[in-house]
Amino acid sequence: MGRAIYETQDKQLIPLDDIQHINARYNEAMKDSHQTLTIIYKDGMKVTIPATEYDNLHKCWDARRNGR
């Protein structure tokens, strides 16, 4: 099985297999006038994404973890 990549609308590439946790609460920080969320990778690195990406990203990540 190859590596699964999720591409956000602002062209960030998120490797689904490396995600440890997706924070579902909005950050106080704004980025490009959008609310942001934090992704925590297994190696401890943190990345922020637009909050509007949460539903689609979480569905893809969950499907990947469950082998679908």
N, C-alpha and C positions, 0 to 999 in steps of 0.2 A: 504494500500500500504506500502510495506517495505521500508527500507532505501536503497538508491542506493549508491554503492561504486565503484569508478574508481581506478584501480590499474595501476600505472606507470610501465615502464619497469624496473626501479630500485627498485621496490617493495614497493613504497610509496602507502598508501591507502588514497584516497581522497573522503570524504563524499560529494557527489554532492549536497545534500539538504542544506548543510551548507555554500556553496560558495555564496559570495556576488558579487565578481568581479574577472575576470581573466585578468591580464594585458597582452595585446598582444604585447607590446614592449619588446625587449630583455633587460635584466638587464646588467649593466656593469660587474657585478660579474660573475665569472665562478665557476662552481662546477664540480669536476671530469673532467675537461677540456671540459665541455659543456656549451654553453650559457644557461642562466636560465630565467625563467619567474616567476612572483609573483602571487600567488592566495591570495585573501583577503577573509577571512571568515566573516560571519555575526557578530561574537563576536569580530572582530577586529584583530584576529590573522592572521599573514602572513606566508606563506610557499613558498619556491621556488621549482620549478620543472624544468626538462630539457625542453628547448624550443621545442625540437622535439615532445613533448607530446601535444602541444597546439591544433592542429587540431582535434585529436581524443577526447581529454578532452572537448573541446568546443562543439563538436557535441553531446557528451553524456550529458553534462550539459544543453545545449539548448533543447534537446529532453525531458529531465526530467522536465525542467521548463514549457514546453508546453504540458506536459501530454502524451507524445508519448512513 
